[in-house]
Amino acid sequence: MASGNVGTSLSVLIGSAIIAAAILLSTLITAVGTRFVGMESSTDDNVWLIDRLTGSVYRCKAPERGKAACDAEVATGSIAEPSKR
C-alpha cells in the first residue's frame, strides 16, 4: 500500500513540473513577442523604438518604403503623457 502512495506522489510531482514548465515557456514567448514598443513623434518623421527587455531606445527613420534605419539614442528623463483631445 505504501508503494501506491509513492507512485501517486511522483505522478503529482511530474504533472506539477510539466504545468510549471508550460507556464514559464508561455511567459517567455509572450515577453519575446512583445519585446519592442514603438512611439511616433508628432513633430518629425522619426519613430522611437523601445526595447522593453534592455531599456534601450532607438530612433528609427525610413526615408522611403522598405526597411528603416535605427540608431541607438541615449535618452534621459521620462516620456510625456499624450495630450487628451
N, C-alpha and C positions, 0 to 999 in steps of 0.2 A: 504494500500500500504506500510506502514511503517513496518508492521509485516512481509511482504515478504522479505524486505531487511535484517531484523534481522535474519530470518531463513537462508538466503543465507550466511550472515556473519558468523553465527555459523557453518554452514556446511564447510565453507572455513577454519575456525579455527580448527575444528575437523580433517579435512583432513590434514592440515599442521602439527598438533600434531602427527598424525599417521605416516606421512612421516619422521618427525624428530626422532621419536622413532625407526623406522626401520633403519635409518642411524646410530644411536647410537648403536643399537644392532649388526648391521653388523660390525662396528668398533671394538666392544668388542670381537666378535667371531674371527675376524682376529688377534687381539692382543694376545688372548689366544692361538690361533693356531700356531702362530709364536713366542711364548714366548722364546724358547731356541734356541741358535745357537751353533754349535759345531765347534771346530778348532783342527785339528790334528797337532801334533808336528813332525817335520821330524827327530829329534834326538832320540826320545824314543817312547815307545808304549803307551803313555798316550794320552788321548783326553781331551781337555778343553771345558767344557760346560758353557756357559754364559747365565744367566737369564736376559733377556732384561728388565723385569719389575722392578726387585730389584737391578740389577747390581752385583749380587753375581756370583762368579766364582767357578766352581767345577772342580777338577781333577779326571777324571774317568779312570778306568783300568779294563779290563776284562781278567783275566788270561786264560780263555778258553771260548768256546762258551756258551752263556747264558747272564744272567744279569750282568751288570757292577757294580762295587762298586765305589761310588763317594764320595770324601772328599772335604769339603769346604776349599778353599785356600784364603789367603789374598794376593791379587795381587796389586802392585802399578806400576805406570808408564803407558806405552802405548804398544799396540800390534804392533810389527814391520810389515812393509809393506811386502807382499810376493815378493820374488825375481822374476824378469822377465827373462825368459829363452829364 
